[in-house]
Amino acid sequence: MIDLDALPPLRAWQRKALVSYLRARDRDFLAVATPGAGKTTFALRVAAEMLNDGTVEQLMVVAPTEHLKLQWAQAAARVGISLDHTFRNADVHQSSDFHGAVVTYAQIGADPAVHRRRTMTRRTMVVLDEVHHAGDSRSWGEGVRLAYEHAERRLCLTGTPFRSDDNPIPFVTYEHGPGGLLTSRPDSVYGYSEALADHVVRPVMFLAYSGEARWRTRAGDELAVRLGEPLTKDLTSQAWRTALDPTGEWMPQVLRAADARLTALRGAGMGDAGGLIIASDQTQARAYARLIERITGLPPVVVLSDDAGSSDKIAKFAESDDKWLVAVRMVSEGVDIPRLAVGVYATNAHTPLFFAQAIGRFVRARRPGETATVFVPSVAPLLELAADLERQRDHVLGGPKDEDPEALLREANREEKAGEDDRRTTETLHTSAELDQVIFDGTSFGTPVASGTPEEEEFLGLPGLLTPDQVSMLLSKRQAEQMARSSSSPRAVPAAPSSPQRNMTAAERRVGLRRQLNALVASRHHATNEPHGKIHAELRRLCGGPPSAQATIEQLEERIARIRDW
């Protein structure tokens, strides 16, 4: 028997979900909870209940990666459940020392009959961790269905239940939603906004950097643009890739800023805070490692997906006080390093799935007031994802699709040779980085100042232990102070009344309008106590358009007019 009293106390959402599970007693249950909320703890408590009352005789956990197999086995051992993470398909018998085993979706897909036989011989509960992976390929989905269609209990877990393809996720219930489209129906939902209000996860502040990107194409043409300005999709992609080139100045400048932020957090109550650089491919990961070593004087830990011992490197980094980790694939697959508090998003992957999984590495709260900071290129796809961090998504079958998330994930994590071939098509001539805006709680705080100025240092030096309300208040205060300094600067030349925008570029107008909108939203917040993000979302619903981080001048003016009408 497993001593339930020895298990860790459950959070409010876990207790509610457990009551729902035990009351329903259905074979299938889908729990959707934001990364860092404690899905593993919830699943192990459910499993302990099922094992103790004899509903099931064995527990099987299916995880996306080999590293997560070890992570699950260790978590289970802490609550008195013994899982074999070394189990292989060729194993005929399993020691009676174990309550069950942990396997990967790839193992199931390779030989589902092995796991079907195990399920048929003993009453089995299966936990499908990050169950959206079961739709990654036909063989995985069919294998999972064949292996566990006769399981006594199936508990599906995910923090990102959405996919951009029509591969149905096994054992997930789909119902007709808006437009008659089939939409996944979770049995328990605990979103990021709820977890933030409960202090279960950290608030995430995004620092978006723009700057100049200049490159030469394979045809010999030279192109120069400013990152973050309205561009075609193709130009945005090329400028984005150019900015991430380690031979330019954009990446070194952003890495210096990120290390300054990490140093500030370490000096403000998060002494063991760690940083993670998410690279597009192995070649760039190694190059970023050399850059951060030159900046800090310390070699970072580098984890490449096909390196032997990757799991050991991650585990050692998690327990150490080393500053920086550079990785490619491992970050998107549930790696648990609670002390990660600063991230550099140095990849061109931009699907909601990959972004949510990557940002999930930084949100796990350990003590009240911890904050996380993620540095991103100021490009429309990422700005929208950053502003929509709290949005709840479901898996919709048959609707219009974005690009396949797994295809983009493979592209972002492509092998070293492919990355080199990609970069041979262009030659980076010059890049520079400037802090463009700070995004928090769906609000964009414009900061049109050059990198390295006192204004940038104020954002990098924000205290590390703050509540979400304190972060919003401080960001609003910083922005107000910057506006006051800007208006009193001798270089600021007032425009003539007949032409109020005569001396302003389009970029400056957009920043000014964003500030004006944020000030009005803040006033509305103080008057109604509605969250900033909710007010912005309502304005978007009424006026249309993207988040304010990339809204046009006309869209910002319309929202300002609308909120003034309120």
C-alpha positions in Angstrom: 0.0 0.0 0.0 1.1 3.5 -0.8 1.0 5.9 2.2 -1.3 8.7 0.9 -0.5 10.8 4.0 3.1 10.8 3.0 2.3 12.4 -0.4 2.9 16.1 -0.8 -0.2 18.3 -0.2 -2.2 19.2 -3.3 -2.7 22.6 -4.7 -6.3 23.9 -5.0 -6.6 23.0 -8.7 -5.1 19.5 -8.1 -7.6 18.8 -5.3 -10.5 20.0 -7.5 -9.3 17.9 -10.4 -8.8 14.8 -8.1 -12.4 15.2 -6.8 -13.7 15.4 -10.4 -11.7 12.3 -11.3 -12.8 10.2 -8.4 -16.4 11.3 -8.7 -16.6 10.6 -12.5 -14.7 7.3 -12.4 -14.6 7.4 -16.2 -12.0 5.4 -18.1 -10.6 8.5 -19.8 -9.7 11.9 -18.2 -7.9 14.8 -19.9 -6.2 17.3 -17.5 -4.9 20.5 -19.1 -2.6 22.5 -16.9 -0.1 25.2 -17.7 3.6 24.2 -17.5 4.9 24.3 -14.0 1.4 23.8 -12.3 2.1 20.3 -11.1 0.6 17.8 -13.5 3.1 15.1 -12.4 2.1 15.5 -8.8 -1.6 15.3 -9.7 -1.1 12.2 -11.8 0.9 10.4 -9.2 -1.8 11.1 -6.6 -4.5 9.7 -8.9 -2.3 6.6 -9.5 -1.7 6.1 -5.8 -5.5 6.1 -5.2 -6.1 3.6 -8.0 -3.4 1.3 -6.9 -4.4 1.4 -3.3 -8.1 0.6 -3.8 -7.3 -2.2 -6.3 -8.8 -0.5 -9.3 -5.6 -1.2 -11.1 -2.6 -3.5 -10.6 0.1 -1.7 -12.5 0.9 1.9 -13.7 2.4 2.7 -17.1 3.6 6.2 -18.0 4.2 7.3 -21.6 6.5 10.3 -22.0 7.8 12.1 -25.0 11.6 11.7 -24.3 14.1 9.4 -22.7 15.1 12.2 -20.3 11.5 12.5 -19.1 11.4 8.8 -18.4 14.0 9.3 -15.7 12.3 12.4 -14.5 9.0 10.6 -14.0 10.7 7.6 -12.3 12.4 9.9 -9.8 9.2 11.8 -9.1 7.3 8.6 -8.6 10.0 7.2 -6.2 9.6 10.3 -4.0 6.0 9.3 -3.3 6.5 5.6 -2.9 5.7 4.4 -6.5 8.4 2.4 -8.1 8.6 2.8 -12.0 11.1 1.1 -14.2 12.5 3.7 -16.6 15.0 1.2 -18.2 12.2 -1.0 -19.5 12.7 -2.0 -23.2 10.3 -3.6 -25.6 12.5 -6.8 -25.7 12.0 -7.3 -21.9 9.6 -10.2 -21.4 9.3 -10.0 -17.6 9.5 -7.2 -15.1 10.6 -7.5 -11.5 7.9 -7.5 -8.9 9.9 -4.6 -7.3 8.1 -2.2 -9.6 4.6 -0.9 -9.8 5.0 -0.4 -13.5 7.2 1.3 -16.1 7.9 4.5 -18.0 8.2 4.3 -21.8 8.3 6.8 -24.7 5.8 7.3 -27.5 8.5 6.1 -29.9 8.7 2.8 -27.9 5.0 2.3 -28.2 5.0 3.1 -31.9 7.8 0.7 -32.5 6.0 -2.3 -31.1 2.5 -1.6 -29.7 1.8 -5.4 -29.4 4.3 -5.7 -26.6 2.5 -3.1 -24.5 -1.0 -4.4 -25.5 -0.1 -7.8 -24.0 1.1 -6.1 -20.8 -2.2 -4.2 -20.6 -4.3 -7.3 -21.2 -2.6 -9.4 -18.5 -2.9 -6.9 -15.7 -5.4 -4.2 -14.9 -3.5 -1.2 -16.0 -3.6 2.6 -15.5 -1.8 4.5 -18.2 -0.7 8.1 -17.8 -0.1 9.8 -21.3 2.2 12.7 -20.5 2.0 15.6 -23.0 -0.6 13.6 -24.9 -0.6 15.8 -27.9 2.6 14.0 -28.9 0.5 10.9 -29.6 -0.7 12.7 -32.7 2.8 13.4 -34.0 2.7 10.5 -36.5 0.2 7.9 -37.6 2.3 5.1 -36.2 2.5 6.8 -32.7 -1.2 7.5 -32.6 -2.3 4.1 -33.8 0.3 2.4 -31.6 -0.9 4.2 -28.4 -4.5 3.4 -29.3 -3.7 -0.3 -29.9 -1.6 -0.6 -26.8 -4.0 0.9 -24.4 -7.5 0.6 -25.8 -8.2 -2.0 -23.1 -6.5 -0.1 -20.2 -8.6 0.1 -17.1 -7.8 3.9 -16.7 -6.3 6.4 -19.1 -5.2 9.8 -17.7 -4.1 12.2 -20.4 -2.0 15.2 -19.4 -0.9 18.2 -21.4 0.0 21.9 -21.0 -0.5 22.5 -24.7 -3.5 20.5 -26.0 -3.6 22.2 -29.4 -2.1 21.1 -32.7 -2.3 22.7 -36.1 -3.0 19.5 -38.0 -6.0 17.1 -38.1 -4.3 14.1 -36.4 -6.8 13.3 -33.6 -5.2 12.7 -30.2 -6.0 9.2 -28.9 -8.4 8.9 -26.0 -9.3 12.6 -26.1 -13.0 13.5 -26.4 -14.0 15.8 -29.3 -17.2 17.7 -29.4 -18.8 20.0 -31.9 -17.7 23.6 -31.2 -18.0 26.9 -33.0 -18.8 26.5 -36.6 -19.6 22.8 -36.1 -15.9 21.9 -35.9 -14.8 19.1 -33.6 -12.9 20.5 -30.6 -11.1 18.8 -27.8 -12.9 18.8 -24.5 -10.8 18.7 -21.4 -12.1 17.4 -18.1 -10.0 19.8 -16.0 -8.4 23.1 -17.1 -5.9 25.2 -15.1 -4.6 28.0 -17.3 -1.6 30.3 -16.9 -3.7 33.2 -15.8 -5.2 31.2 -13.0 -1.8 29.8 -12.0 -0.4 33.3 -12.0 -3.2 34.6 -9.7 -2.5 31.6 -7.3 1.2 32.3 -7.3 1.8 28.8 -8.7 3.8 30.2 -11.7 6.1 33.1 -12.2 5.0 36.2 -14.1 7.0 36.4 -17.4 8.3 39.7 -18.7 9.3 39.7 -22.4 12.1 42.1 -23.5 11.8 42.5 -27.3 14.8 43.8 -29.1 14.8 45.4 -32.5 17.7 46.9 -34.4 19.3 47.0 -37.9 19.8 43.9 -40.0 21.8 44.1 -43.2 22.7 41.2 -45.4 23.7 40.2 -48.9 21.6 37.6 -50.8 23.0 34.7 -52.9 22.1 36.9 -55.9 24.4 39.6 -54.7 21.7 42.1 -53.6 22.2 44.0 -50.3 19.2 44.5 -48.1 18.8 46.5 -44.9 15.8 46.6 -42.7 14.9 47.5 -39.1 13.8 44.4 -37.1 10.3 44.9 -35.8 9.0 47.3 -38.5 6.1 46.1 -40.7 7.7 43.8 -43.3 6.6 41.1 -45.7 6.7 37.6 -44.3 9.8 36.7 -46.4 11.7 39.9 -45.3 10.8 39.3 -41.7 12.1 35.7 -41.9 15.4 36.9 -43.5 15.9 39.7 -41.1 15.1 37.5 -38.1 17.6 34.9 -39.3 20.2 37.6 -39.9 19.7 39.0 -36.4 20.3 35.6 -34.9 23.6 35.1 -36.7 26.3 34.9 -34.1 28.8 36.7 -36.3 26.8 40.0 -36.1 26.4 42.3 -33.1 22.7 41.7 -32.4 23.2 38.4 -30.5 26.3 39.6 -28.5 24.4 42.7 -27.4 21.3 40.8 -26.4 23.4 38.2 -24.6 25.1 40.9 -22.6 21.7 42.4 -21.7 20.4 38.9 -20.7 23.5 38.2 -18.5 23.0 41.6 -16.9 19.4 40.7 -16.1 20.5 37.3 -14.7 23.1 39.0 -12.5 20.5 41.4 -11.2 18.2 38.5 -10.3 21.0 36.7 -8.5 21.6 39.8 -6.5 18.0 40.4 -5.6 16.9 37.2 -3.9 17.3 34.6 -6.6 20.9 33.6 -5.9 20.9 30.4 -7.9 18.9 31.8 -10.9 19.9 30.2 -14.2 19.7 31.3 -17.8 18.8 29.3 -21.0 19.6 30.2 -24.6 17.4 28.4 -27.0 19.2 27.9 -30.3 17.9 27.0 -33.8 20.5 24.3 -34.5 23.7 22.8 -33.2 26.1 25.0 -35.0 24.5 28.2 -33.6 24.3 26.6 -30.2 28.0 26.1 -30.1 28.6 29.6 -31.4 26.3 31.1 -28.7 28.2 29.1 -26.1 31.4 30.8 -27.2 29.8 34.2 -27.1 28.4 33.8 -23.6 31.7 32.5 -22.4 33.5 35.6 -23.7 30.9 37.8 -22.0 30.9 36.0 -18.6 34.3 34.4 -18.5 32.6 31.1 -17.7 31.9 28.2 -20.0 28.1 27.4 -20.2 26.6 23.9 -20.2 25.8 22.9 -23.8 23.1 20.3 -24.4 22.6 18.9 -27.9 19.8 16.4 -28.5 22.0 13.7 -30.0 24.8 14.0 -27.4 25.3 11.0 -25.2 24.7 12.0 -21.6 22.3 14.9 -22.4 20.1 13.9 -19.5 23.0 13.8 -17.1 24.1 17.3 -18.2 20.6 18.6 -17.6 20.3 17.0 -14.2 23.7 18.3 -13.1 22.8 21.8 -14.3 19.5 21.7 -12.5 21.2 21.0 -9.2 24.2 23.3 -9.7 24.4 27.1 -9.5 26.0 27.4 -13.0 24.7 30.5 -14.8 24.0 29.5 -18.4 22.7 26.5 -20.4 22.6 26.4 -24.2 20.3 23.9 -25.8 18.5 23.0 -29.0 15.8 20.4 -28.8 15.7 19.4 -25.1 13.9 22.6 -23.9 10.7 21.9 -25.8 10.1 18.5 -24.2 9.2 19.1 -20.6 12.7 19.5 -19.1 12.3 20.5 -15.5 14.8 23.1 -14.2 13.0 25.2 -11.7 15.8 27.7 -11.2 15.7 28.9 -14.8 14.6 32.5 -14.7 16.1 34.2 -17.8 15.7 33.0 -21.4 17.0 34.1 -24.7 14.7 33.0 -27.5 17.3 32.7 -30.3 15.4 30.4 -32.7 13.1 31.1 -35.6 10.4 28.5 -34.4 7.2 30.4 -33.9 4.3 28.0 -33.5 2.1 28.4 -30.4 3.1 24.8 -29.5 6.8 25.3 -29.5 6.6 28.8 -28.0 4.4 27.6 -25.1 6.6 24.7 -24.4 9.8 26.8 -24.5 8.4 29.6 -22.2 7.1 26.8 -19.9 10.7 26.2 -18.9 10.8 29.5 -17.0 7.5 29.8 -15.3 7.9 27.3 -12.4 7.6 29.2 -9.1 9.6 28.1 -6.1 8.9 31.0 -3.7 6.6 33.9 -3.7 7.6 36.9 -5.9 10.0 35.2 -8.3 9.8 36.6 -11.8 11.1 35.4 -15.2 12.5 37.4 -18.1 12.7 36.2 -21.7 14.5 38.1 -24.4 13.0 37.8 -27.9 13.5 39.4 -31.3 11.0 42.1 -32.0 9.2 40.3 -34.8 5.4 40.1 -35.2 4.9 36.3 -34.8 6.7 36.3 -31.4 5.2 39.6 -30.2 1.7 38.1 -30.7 2.6 34.9 -28.9 4.1 36.9 -26.0 1.0 39.1 -25.7 -1.3 36.0 -25.9 0.5 33.9 -23.4 -2.6 33.5 -21.2 -4.8 32.4 -24.1 -6.3 28.9 -23.7 -6.2 26.9 -26.9 -7.9 23.6 -27.8 -7.3 21.1 -30.6 -9.7 21.8 -33.5 -10.2 19.2 -36.3 -11.1 20.4 -39.8 -10.6 24.1 -39.4 -8.1 26.4 -41.2 -4.5 25.5 -40.3 -1.3 27.3 -39.6 1.9 25.7 -40.6 2.4 22.3 -39.1 3.9 22.8 -35.7 5.9 19.6 -35.7 7.4 20.5 -39.1 8.4 23.9 -37.8 9.8 22.3 -34.7 11.9 20.0 -36.9 13.0 23.0 -38.9 14.0 24.9 -35.8 15.9 21.9 -34.4 17.4 20.8 -37.7 20.8 19.1 -37.7 24.1 21.0 -37.9 24.7 20.4 -41.7 21.2 21.6 -42.6 21.7 24.8 -40.5 25.0 25.5 -42.3 23.4 25.0 -45.7 20.6 27.4 -44.8 23.0 30.2 -43.8 25.1 29.8 -47.0 22.2 31.4 -48.9 22.9 34.8 -47.3 25.8 36.7 -45.9 25.4 38.8 -42.8 26.9 42.3 -43.2 25.8 44.1 -40.1 23.4 43.7 -37.2 22.7 45.8 -34.1 20.3 45.5 -31.2 18.1 48.0 -29.4 15.5 47.4 -26.7 12.2 48.1 -28.5 9.5 47.2 -25.9 8.6 45.3 -22.8 5.6 43.0 -22.9 3.9 42.0 -19.7 0.3 40.8 -19.0 -0.6 41.4 -22.6 0.5 45.1 -22.4 3.3 46.6 -24.5 5.5 49.1 -22.7 7.4 51.0 -25.5 11.1 51.9 -24.9 12.5 53.5 -28.0 16.0 53.9 -26.7 19.4 52.7 -27.8 21.0 49.7 -26.2 23.1 50.4 -23.2 21.3 53.6 -22.1 20.2 54.2 -18.5 16.6 53.5 -19.6 17.5 50.0 -20.7 19.5 49.4 -17.5 16.4 50.3 -15.5 14.4 47.4 -17.1 17.3 45.0 -16.8 17.7 45.9 -13.1 14.1 45.4 -12.0 13.9 43.6 -8.7 13.6 39.8 -8.9 11.1 39.2 -6.2 7.8 41.0 -7.2 4.2 40.1 -7.5 2.4 40.5 -10.9 0.8 43.7 -9.7 4.1 45.1 -8.6 5.7 44.3 -12.0 2.8 46.1 -13.8 3.1 49.1 -11.4 6.9 49.3 -11.8 6.8 49.0 -15.6 4.1 51.8 -15.8 6.2 54.0 -13.5 9.4 53.4 -15.6 7.4 54.3 -18.8 6.0 57.5 -17.2 9.5 58.5 -16.1 10.9 57.9 -19.6 8.1 60.0 -21.1 8.8 62.8 -18.7 12.5 62.7 -19.5 11.8 62.6 -23.2 9.4 65.6 -23.1 11.9 67.7 -21.1 14.9 66.8 -23.2 16.5 69.8 -25.1 16.6 67.6 -28.2 12.8 67.1 -28.2 11.4 69.6 -30.7 7.6 70.2 -30.4 5.7 69.8 -33.6 3.7 72.7 -35.0 0.0 72.6 -34.1 -1.0 72.4 -37.7 1.1 69.3 -38.2 1.2 67.5 -34.8 3.2 64.5 -36.2 5.5 66.4 -38.5 8.8 65.6 -36.6 7.9 62.0 -35.8 8.6 58.8 -37.8 6.0 56.1 -38.1 7.9 54.1 -35.5 7.9 56.9 -33.0 4.2 57.5 -33.6 3.4 53.8 -32.9 5.5 53.9 -29.7 3.8 57.1 -28.6 0.3 55.6 -29.3 1.2 52.4 -27.4 2.2 54.4 -24.4 -1.0 56.5 -24.6 -3.1 53.3 -24.9 -1.3 51.7 -22.0 -1.9 54.8 -19.8 -5.6 54.6 -20.5 -5.7 50.9 -19.9 -3.9 51.5 -16.6 -6.5 54.1 -15.6 -9.3 51.7 -16.5 -7.6 49.0 -14.4 -7.4 51.3 -11.3 -11.0 52.3 -11.8 -12.5 48.8 -12.3 -9.8 46.4 -11.0 -10.0 44.5 -14.3 -6.6 43.0 -15.3 -4.6 44.9 -17.9 -4.6 41.9 -20.2 -8.4 41.5 -20.0 -8.9 45.2 -21.0 -6.6 44.8 -24.0 -8.3 41.7 -25.0 -11.7 43.4 -25.0 -10.4 46.3 -27.1 -9.1 43.8 -29.6 -12.4 42.0 -29.7 -14.3 45.2 -30.3 -11.8 46.8 -32.7 -10.1 43.8 -34.3 -6.4 43.5 -35.0 -3.4 42.0 -33.3 -2.0 42.7 -29.8 -0.8 46.3 -29.3 2.8 45.1 -29.6 2.3 45.0 -33.4 -0.9 46.9 -34.0 -0.9 49.5 -36.8 -1.2 53.3 -36.1 -4.8 53.2 -37.2 -5.6 50.2 -35.0 -4.0 51.9 -31.9 -5.9 55.2 -32.6 -9.2 53.3 -32.9 -8.6 51.5 -29.5 -7.7 54.8 -27.9 -10.9 56.3 -29.1 -12.9 53.3 -28.0 -11.5 53.2 -24.4 -12.0 57.0 -24.1 -15.7 56.4 -24.9 -15.9 54.0 -22.0 
